[in-house]
Amino acid sequence: MIFIHNEGITDPSINLALEEYALRNFDGATNYLLFYINEPSIIIGRNQNTLEEINHEYIEEHDIHVVRRRSGGGAVYHDLGNLNFSFMTRYEHGNLHNFKKFTDPVIRVLNDMGVEGELSGRNDIVVNGRKISGNAQFSTGKRMLSHGTLLLDSDLDEVTNALNVKMSKIQSKGHKSIRSRVANINEFLDEPLSIEEFRELLLKGLYRDRDEFETYHLTEQEWEDVHALRDERYSNWDWNYGKSPKFNIQRNRRFDIGEIDLRLDVEKGYIENLKIYGDFFGKEPVEELADQFVGLRYHPDDLEQALASVDVQDYFGDLPQDEFLNLLYGADE
């Protein structure tokens, strides 16, 4: 495994561009590890409606970055007290959605520090029931990444200030506030660490049982390519916010795989537009699925027929076909 040095950059749009660039362009037979620390920012999941996830006035007032990532899952808050890690490997069917494979090495290092972490739910690392890390994944088909946060010394009040936390998510976890569910790793250490000290301890721990590892520094041309990708995608308003049209039908439900939020424009009984939002994880982009319904009658027979040739698990993970059809048209819960 080769460690990619990000040269201390804290701009989230560049770091996310670097992550995608490395995934798509570096040696496909080699595993890579990337660390990065971001300035205060909200990182939006690939399938989410940005305007409904953020406290827009607050982030404008406090100059907080808003950047959409390529992976699914929910919105997260980053700041200089949070360390992000990213494992990049060859895509294998058994690895996608297998968060345990990629979080176990991190948890082992935390345990060695005296922090008793464990994987909980779909994709969280928790200590004493409090979340210190959220994780997400993305696949290009040949390659995949599994990345996550590690809250060391973040301003946890900013999590609720910057994000609009949906009641469905709070209620589904049985807690009254997001602030009570998250914690900083420093809270569980005898002596608090700086983010730089924590980064070095984690890096050494992840390579503890390996031969001397290689650190890779990008060439000047590679950095130019990373900045070009940043300009094309991660600093682009259309990518980060997109157009948020008004919809005349909204259907929303929380499943074991996450929340799915459907917005439909139906004109004279036909679907003119369908947008799918949520914090689920899927291999394929949900836009491909949504496009298959445009132009159809908004009728269960037509919708069921369109779904007959589709495997919804490619888009949402382990979700039965009939449950998605029921959300699309069935009785509200």
Sine and cosine of phi, psi and omega as CSV:
sin_phi,cos_phi,sin_psi,cos_psi,sin_omega,cos_omega
0.00,0.00,0.71,-0.70,-0.03,-1.00
-0.95,-0.31,0.72,-0.69,0.03,-1.00
-1.00,0.00,0.81,-0.58,0.01,-1.00
-1.00,-0.05,0.84,-0.55,0.00,-1.00
-1.00,0.02,0.82,-0.58,-0.02,-1.00
-1.00,-0.07,0.15,0.99,0.10,-1.00
0.88,0.47,0.46,0.89,0.09,-1.00
0.97,0.26,0.25,0.97,-0.01,-1.00
-0.93,0.36,0.70,-0.72,-0.01,-1.00
-0.89,-0.46,0.15,0.99,0.06,-1.00
-0.99,0.17,0.90,-0.44,-0.09,-1.00
-0.89,0.45,-0.52,0.86,0.00,-1.00
-0.92,0.38,-0.58,0.82,0.05,-1.00
-0.96,0.27,-0.67,0.74,-0.02,-1.00
-0.90,0.45,-0.64,0.77,0.03,-1.00
-0.94,0.33,-0.56,0.83,0.09,-1.00
-0.92,0.40,-0.66,0.75,0.05,-1.00
-0.87,0.49,-0.70,0.71,-0.01,-1.00
-0.86,0.51,-0.75,0.67,0.00,-1.00
-0.93,0.37,-0.66,0.76,-0.01,-1.00
-0.87,0.50,-0.72,0.69,0.00,-1.00
-0.89,0.46,-0.66,0.75,-0.01,-1.00
-0.87,0.49,-0.65,0.76,-0.11,-0.99
-1.00,0.04,-0.40,0.92,-0.19,-0.98
-0.88,-0.48,-0.32,0.95,-0.01,-1.00
-0.99,0.17,0.20,-0.98,-0.08,-1.00
-0.76,0.65,0.87,-0.49,-0.07,-1.00
-0.94,0.34,-0.24,0.97,0.00,-1.00
-0.99,-0.11,-0.01,1.00,-0.09,-1.00
-0.93,-0.37,0.60,-0.80,0.11,-0.99
-1.00,-0.01,0.63,-0.78,-0.03,-1.00
-0.80,-0.60,0.44,-0.90,0.10,-1.00
-0.78,-0.62,0.73,-0.69,0.01,-1.00
-0.77,-0.63,0.71,-0.70,0.18,-0.98
-0.93,-0.38,0.56,-0.83,0.18,-0.98
-0.43,-0.90,0.47,-0.88,0.02,-1.00
-0.84,-0.54,0.76,-0.65,-0.07,-1.00
-0.95,-0.33,0.55,-0.83,0.22,-0.98
-0.87,0.49,0.27,-0.96,-0.01,-1.00
-0.75,0.66,0.84,-0.55,-0.11,-0.99
-0.34,-0.94,0.41,-0.91,0.17,-0.99
-0.94,-0.34,0.82,-0.58,0.00,-1.00
-0.96,-0.28,0.91,-0.42,-0.13,-0.99
-1.00,-0.02,0.66,-0.75,0.08,-1.00
-0.92,0.40,0.46,-0.89,-0.11,-0.99
-0.81,0.58,-0.58,0.82,-0.15,-0.99
-0.98,-0.19,0.21,0.98,-0.11,-0.99
-0.99,-0.11,0.43,-0.90,0.13,-0.99
-1.00,0.03,0.97,-0.26,-0.14,-0.99
-0.81,0.58,-0.71,0.70,-0.11,-0.99
-0.90,0.44,-0.36,0.93,0.01,-1.00
-1.00,-0.08,-0.07,1.00,-0.04,-1.00
-0.97,-0.23,-0.28,0.96,-0.15,-0.99
-0.89,-0.45,0.41,-0.91,0.18,-0.98
-1.00,-0.01,1.00,-0.01,-0.23,-0.97
-0.86,0.51,-0.72,0.70,-0.03,-1.00
-0.88,0.47,-0.64,0.77,-0.05,-1.00
-0.92,0.39,-0.70,0.71,-0.05,-1.00
-0.93,0.36,-0.53,0.85,0.06,-1.00
-0.92,0.40,-0.68,0.73,-0.04,-1.00
-0.91,0.41,-0.55,0.84,-0.10,-1.00
-0.96,-0.29,0.21,0.98,0.07,-1.00
0.80,0.60,0.73,0.69,0.02,-1.00
-1.00,-0.02,0.77,-0.64,0.03,-1.00
-0.91,0.41,0.53,-0.85,0.16,-0.99
-0.79,-0.62,0.89,-0.45,-0.07,-1.00
-0.69,-0.73,0.72,-0.70,0.06,-1.00
-1.00,0.00,0.70,-0.71,0.05,-1.00
-0.99,-0.11,0.13,-0.99,-0.01,-1.00
-0.99,0.12,-0.36,0.93,-0.05,-1.00
-1.00,0.06,0.31,-0.95,0.03,-1.00
-0.99,0.17,-0.36,-0.93,-0.04,-1.00
1.00,-0.01,-0.15,-0.99,-0.11,-0.99
-0.99,-0.13,0.13,-0.99,0.03,-1.00
-0.95,0.32,0.62,-0.78,0.02,-1.00
-0.74,-0.67,0.44,-0.90,0.05,-1.00
-0.98,-0.19,0.75,-0.66,0.07,-1.00
-0.90,-0.43,0.56,-0.83,0.23,-0.97
-0.49,-0.87,-0.12,-0.99,-0.12,-0.99
-0.95,0.32,-0.09,1.00,0.08,-1.00
-0.99,-0.15,0.19,0.98,-0.03,-1.00
-0.86,-0.52,0.77,-0.64,0.04,-1.00
-0.97,-0.24,0.78,-0.63,0.03,-1.00
-0.97,-0.25,0.70,-0.72,0.05,-1.00
-0.85,-0.52,0.51,-0.86,-0.02,-1.00
-0.59,-0.81,0.87,-0.50,0.11,-0.99
-0.99,-0.13,0.76,-0.64,0.02,-1.00
-0.87,-0.49,0.84,-0.54,-0.09,-1.00
-0.65,-0.76,0.09,-1.00,0.14,-0.99
-0.93,0.38,0.64,-0.77,0.01,-1.00
-0.95,0.33,0.78,-0.63,0.14,-0.99
-0.71,-0.70,0.66,-0.75,-0.11,-0.99
-0.81,0.58,-0.63,0.77,-0.06,-1.00
-0.96,0.29,-0.22,0.98,-0.04,-1.00
-1.00,0.01,-0.50,0.87,0.00,-1.00
-0.93,0.36,0.78,-0.63,-0.10,-1.00
0.97,0.25,0.02,1.00,0.06,-1.00
-1.00,-0.06,0.98,0.18,-0.05,-1.00
-0.94,0.34,-0.44,0.90,-0.02,-1.00
-0.87,0.50,-0.65,0.76,-0.02,-1.00
-0.84,0.55,-0.61,0.79,-0.11,-0.99
-1.00,-0.10,-0.37,0.93,0.02,-1.00
-1.00,-0.01,-0.38,0.92,-0.02,-1.00
-0.83,0.56,-0.70,0.72,0.02,-1.00
-0.89,0.45,-0.59,0.81,0.03,-1.00
-0.93,0.37,-0.69,0.73,0.00,-1.00
-0.89,0.45,-0.61,0.79,0.02,-1.00
-0.87,0.49,-0.69,0.73,0.01,-1.00
-0.92,0.40,-0.66,0.75,0.05,-1.00
-0.87,0.50,-0.68,0.73,0.02,-1.00
-0.87,0.49,-0.62,0.78,0.04,-1.00
-0.89,0.45,-0.45,0.89,0.05,-1.00
-0.99,0.14,-0.13,0.99,-0.06,-1.00
1.00,-0.09,0.19,0.98,0.02,-1.00
-0.98,-0.21,0.94,-0.34,-0.12,-0.99
-0.99,0.10,0.98,0.18,0.00,-1.00
-1.00,0.03,0.37,-0.93,0.09,-1.00
-0.43,-0.90,0.46,-0.89,0.05,-1.00
-0.97,0.25,0.72,-0.69,-0.04,-1.00
-0.69,-0.72,0.61,-0.80,0.01,-1.00
0.90,0.44,-0.54,-0.84,-0.03,-1.00
-0.95,0.31,-0.68,0.73,-0.30,-0.95
-0.38,-0.92,0.39,0.92,-0.03,-1.00
-0.94,-0.33,0.56,-0.83,0.25,-0.97
-0.98,-0.21,0.78,-0.63,-0.05,-1.00
-0.82,-0.58,0.42,-0.91,0.14,-0.99
-0.79,-0.62,0.86,-0.52,-0.05,-1.00
0.79,0.61,0.64,0.77,0.05,-1.00
0.99,0.16,0.01,1.00,-0.02,-1.00
-0.94,-0.34,0.69,-0.72,-0.12,-0.99
-0.97,0.23,0.79,-0.61,0.10,-1.00
-0.89,-0.45,-0.13,0.99,-0.06,-1.00
-0.40,-0.91,0.71,-0.71,0.18,-0.98
-0.89,-0.45,0.55,-0.83,-0.11,-0.99
-0.75,-0.66,0.47,-0.88,0.00,-1.00
-0.53,-0.85,0.24,-0.97,-0.06,-1.00
-0.66,-0.75,0.37,-0.93,0.05,-1.00
-0.49,-0.87,0.63,-0.78,0.01,-1.00
-0.79,-0.61,0.65,-0.76,0.12,-0.99
-1.00,-0.02,-0.10,0.99,-0.11,-0.99
0.95,-0.32,-0.71,0.71,0.06,-1.00
-0.98,-0.22,-0.50,0.87,-0.02,-1.00
-0.81,-0.59,0.33,-0.94,0.06,-1.00
-0.55,-0.83,0.38,-0.92,0.13,-0.99
-0.79,-0.62,0.50,-0.86,0.14,-0.99
-0.78,-0.62,0.91,-0.42,-0.08,-1.00
-0.80,-0.60,0.37,-0.93,-0.05,-1.00
-0.41,-0.91,0.19,-0.98,0.04,-1.00
-0.98,-0.19,0.41,-0.91,0.17,-0.99
-0.69,-0.72,0.96,-0.27,-0.03,-1.00
-0.97,0.22,0.96,-0.29,0.04,-1.00
-1.00,-0.09,-0.82,0.57,-0.07,-1.00
-0.53,-0.85,0.75,0.66,-0.02,-1.00
-0.98,0.18,0.39,-0.92,0.11,-0.99
-0.99,0.15,0.99,-0.11,-0.13,-0.99
-0.93,0.36,-0.41,0.91,0.07,-1.00
-0.89,0.45,-0.50,0.86,-0.01,-1.00
-0.93,0.36,-0.39,0.92,0.04,-1.00
-0.85,0.53,-0.74,0.68,-0.01,-1.00
-0.99,0.16,-0.47,0.89,0.03,-1.00
-0.93,0.38,-0.63,0.77,-0.14,-0.99
-1.00,-0.02,-0.39,0.92,-0.06,-1.00
-0.94,-0.33,0.58,-0.81,0.20,-0.98
-1.00,-0.01,0.96,-0.29,-0.06,-1.00
-1.00,0.04,0.86,-0.52,-0.05,-1.00
-0.96,0.29,0.63,-0.77,0.00,-1.00
-0.88,0.48,-0.56,0.83,-0.02,-1.00
-0.88,0.48,-0.60,0.80,-0.01,-1.00
-0.96,0.30,-0.67,0.75,0.01,-1.00
-0.90,0.44,-0.72,0.69,-0.04,-1.00
-0.91,0.40,-0.60,0.80,-0.04,-1.00
-0.92,0.40,-0.43,0.90,0.02,-1.00
-1.00,-0.09,-0.04,1.00,0.09,-1.00
0.95,0.32,0.45,0.89,0.01,-1.00
-0.83,-0.56,0.35,-0.94,-0.07,-1.00
-1.00,-0.02,-0.36,0.93,-0.01,-1.00
-0.45,-0.89,0.48,-0.88,0.02,-1.00
-0.94,0.35,-0.50,0.87,-0.03,-1.00
-0.87,0.49,-0.58,0.81,-0.06,-1.00
-0.98,0.22,-0.21,0.98,-0.07,-1.00
-0.99,-0.15,-0.14,0.99,-0.04,-1.00
-0.90,-0.43,0.38,-0.92,-0.02,-1.00
-0.48,-0.88,0.37,-0.93,0.11,-0.99
-1.00,-0.08,0.59,-0.80,0.00,-1.00
-0.87,0.49,-0.56,0.83,0.01,-1.00
-0.85,0.52,-0.42,0.91,0.03,-1.00
-0.90,0.44,-0.39,0.92,-0.09,-1.00
-0.96,-0.28,0.09,1.00,0.02,-1.00
-0.98,-0.21,0.55,-0.83,0.06,-1.00
-0.91,0.42,-0.63,0.77,0.04,-1.00
-0.81,-0.59,0.82,-0.58,-0.02,-1.00
-0.90,0.43,0.50,-0.86,0.00,-1.00
-0.94,-0.34,0.48,-0.87,0.21,-0.98
-0.98,0.22,0.29,-0.96,-0.01,-1.00
-0.91,0.42,-0.54,0.84,0.02,-1.00
-0.94,0.35,-0.68,0.74,0.04,-1.00
-0.89,0.45,-0.67,0.74,0.00,-1.00
-0.90,0.44,-0.68,0.74,0.02,-1.00
-0.85,0.53,-0.71,0.70,-0.03,-1.00
-0.93,0.37,-0.64,0.77,0.03,-1.00
-0.90,0.44,-0.66,0.75,0.00,-1.00
-0.92,0.39,-0.69,0.72,-0.01,-1.00
-0.89,0.47,-0.73,0.68,0.02,-1.00
-0.90,0.45,-0.62,0.78,0.00,-1.00
-0.91,0.41,-0.63,0.78,-0.01,-1.00
-0.93,0.37,-0.43,0.91,0.00,-1.00
-0.96,-0.27,0.22,0.97,-0.14,-0.99
-0.85,0.53,-0.65,0.76,-0.08,-1.00
-0.99,-0.15,0.33,0.94,-0.02,-1.00
-0.90,-0.43,0.31,-0.95,0.14,-0.99
-0.91,0.41,0.13,-0.99,0.02,-1.00
-0.77,0.64,0.82,-0.57,-0.09,-1.00
-1.00,-0.06,0.32,-0.95,-0.05,-1.00
-0.99,-0.15,0.68,-0.73,0.14,-0.99
-0.96,-0.27,0.79,-0.62,-0.06,-1.00
-0.96,-0.29,0.74,-0.67,0.09,-1.00
-0.94,-0.34,0.79,-0.61,-0.02,-1.00
-0.90,0.44,0.50,-0.86,0.09,-1.00
-0.97,0.23,0.20,-0.98,0.03,-1.00
-0.87,0.50,-0.65,0.76,0.01,-1.00
-0.91,0.41,-0.64,0.77,0.02,-1.00
-0.90,0.44,-0.63,0.77,0.05,-1.00
-0.91,0.41,-0.59,0.80,0.07,-1.00
-0.88,0.47,-0.65,0.76,0.02,-1.00
-0.92,0.39,-0.61,0.79,0.04,-1.00
-0.89,0.45,-0.70,0.71,0.02,-1.00
-0.91,0.42,-0.58,0.82,0.05,-1.00
-0.90,0.43,-0.66,0.75,0.05,-1.00
-0.91,0.41,-0.63,0.78,0.06,-1.00
-0.85,0.52,-0.73,0.69,-0.03,-1.00
-0.91,0.42,-0.61,0.79,-0.04,-1.00
-0.95,0.31,-0.60,0.80,-0.13,-0.99
-0.85,-0.53,-0.89,0.46,-0.29,-0.96
-0.98,0.20,-0.23,0.97,0.14,-0.99
-0.94,-0.35,0.27,0.96,-0.05,-1.00
-0.99,-0.10,0.81,-0.59,-0.05,-1.00
-0.86,0.50,-0.64,0.77,-0.03,-1.00
-0.88,0.48,-0.58,0.81,0.02,-1.00
-0.96,0.27,-0.71,0.71,-0.11,-0.99
-0.98,0.22,-0.56,0.83,-0.02,-1.00
-0.91,-0.42,-0.68,0.73,-0.06,-1.00
0.92,0.39,0.12,-0.99,0.07,-1.00
-1.00,0.08,0.76,-0.65,-0.05,-1.00
-0.93,-0.36,0.99,0.15,-0.04,-1.00
-0.94,0.34,0.33,-0.94,0.10,-0.99
-0.98,0.18,0.67,-0.74,-0.04,-1.00
-0.89,-0.45,0.53,-0.85,0.00,-1.00
-0.99,-0.13,-0.07,1.00,0.12,-0.99
-0.68,-0.73,0.76,-0.65,0.11,-0.99
-0.80,-0.60,0.76,-0.65,0.05,-1.00
-0.75,-0.66,0.80,-0.60,-0.14,-0.99
-0.68,-0.73,0.69,-0.73,0.05,-1.00
-0.42,-0.91,0.54,-0.84,0.07,-1.00
-0.98,-0.21,0.82,-0.58,0.05,-1.00
-0.93,-0.37,0.05,-1.00,0.07,-1.00
-0.88,0.48,-0.51,0.86,-0.03,-1.00
-0.99,0.11,-0.07,1.00,0.00,-1.00
0.79,-0.61,-0.11,-0.99,-0.02,-1.00
-1.00,0.00,0.68,-0.74,0.13,-0.99
-0.86,-0.51,0.78,-0.63,-0.06,-1.00
-0.82,-0.58,0.92,-0.40,-0.03,-1.00
-0.97,-0.24,0.69,-0.72,0.09,-1.00
-0.82,-0.57,0.83,-0.55,-0.06,-1.00
-0.83,-0.55,0.66,-0.75,0.28,-0.96
-0.98,-0.18,0.90,-0.44,0.02,-1.00
-0.88,-0.48,0.87,-0.49,-0.03,-1.00
-0.86,-0.51,0.86,-0.50,0.00,-1.00
0.81,0.58,0.61,0.79,0.09,-1.00
1.00,0.06,-0.04,1.00,-0.03,-1.00
-0.91,-0.41,0.57,-0.82,0.00,-1.00
-0.98,0.20,0.89,-0.45,0.03,-1.00
-1.00,-0.09,-0.44,0.90,-0.05,-1.00
-0.40,-0.92,0.65,-0.76,0.09,-1.00
-0.66,-0.75,0.80,-0.60,0.11,-0.99
-0.87,-0.50,0.65,-0.76,-0.01,-1.00
-0.87,-0.50,0.86,-0.52,0.03,-1.00
-0.87,-0.48,0.21,-0.98,0.08,-1.00
0.47,-0.88,0.03,-1.00,-0.01,-1.00
-0.93,-0.37,0.42,0.91,0.04,-1.00
-0.98,0.22,0.18,-0.98,0.07,-1.00
-0.88,-0.47,0.71,-0.70,0.03,-1.00
-0.54,-0.84,0.37,-0.93,-0.02,-1.00
-0.98,0.19,-0.64,0.77,-0.08,-1.00
-0.97,-0.26,0.46,-0.89,0.01,-1.00
-0.92,0.38,0.74,-0.67,-0.07,-1.00
-0.93,0.38,-0.30,0.95,0.05,-1.00
-0.87,0.50,-0.57,0.82,0.03,-1.00
-0.89,0.45,-0.65,0.76,0.03,-1.00
-0.92,0.38,-0.71,0.70,-0.04,-1.00
-0.87,0.50,-0.64,0.77,-0.05,-1.00
-0.88,0.47,-0.44,0.90,-0.05,-1.00
-0.94,0.33,-0.26,0.97,-0.04,-1.00
-0.99,-0.17,-0.23,0.97,-0.02,-1.00
-0.92,0.40,0.77,-0.64,-0.01,-1.00
1.00,-0.09,-0.16,0.99,0.01,-1.00
-1.00,0.08,0.41,-0.91,0.19,-0.98
-0.89,0.45,0.64,-0.77,0.10,-1.00
-0.99,0.14,0.97,0.23,-0.09,-1.00
-0.61,-0.79,0.65,-0.76,-0.10,-0.99
-0.85,0.52,-0.55,0.83,0.00,-1.00
-0.90,0.44,-0.71,0.70,0.00,-1.00
-0.92,0.39,-0.64,0.77,-0.02,-1.00
-0.92,0.39,-0.66,0.75,0.01,-1.00
-0.90,0.43,-0.64,0.77,0.03,-1.00
-0.90,0.44,-0.66,0.75,0.03,-1.00
-0.90,0.43,-0.55,0.83,-0.02,-1.00
-0.98,0.20,-0.26,0.96,-0.10,-1.00
-0.86,0.51,-0.54,0.84,-0.04,-1.00
-0.98,-0.19,0.26,0.97,-0.07,-1.00
-0.87,-0.49,0.66,-0.75,0.15,-0.99
-0.98,-0.22,0.98,-0.19,-0.09,-1.00
-0.90,0.43,-0.31,0.95,0.01,-1.00
-0.92,0.39,-0.37,0.93,0.10,-1.00
-0.90,0.43,-0.43,0.90,-0.09,-1.00
-0.97,-0.23,-0.45,0.89,-0.12,-0.99
-0.81,-0.58,-0.09,1.00,-0.15,-0.99
1.00,0.06,-0.53,-0.85,-0.15,-0.99
-0.98,0.19,0.95,0.31,0.02,-1.00
-0.86,-0.51,0.85,-0.53,0.03,-1.00
-0.88,0.48,0.57,-0.82,-0.03,-1.00
-0.84,0.54,-0.69,0.72,-0.08,-1.00
-0.93,0.36,-0.45,0.89,0.02,-1.00
-0.95,0.32,-0.59,0.80,0.06,-1.00
-0.93,0.36,-0.66,0.75,0.04,-1.00
-0.88,0.48,-0.63,0.78,0.02,-1.00
-0.91,0.42,-0.59,0.80,0.06,-1.00
-0.93,0.38,-0.64,0.76,-0.05,-1.00
-0.90,0.43,-0.58,0.81,-0.08,-1.00
-0.62,-0.79,-0.31,0.95,-0.17,-0.99
-0.95,0.32,-0.18,-0.98,-0.04,-1.00
-0.93,0.36,0.63,-0.78,0.07,-1.00
-0.94,0.34,0.52,-0.85,0.06,-1.00
-0.99,-0.13,0.00,0.00,0.00,0.00
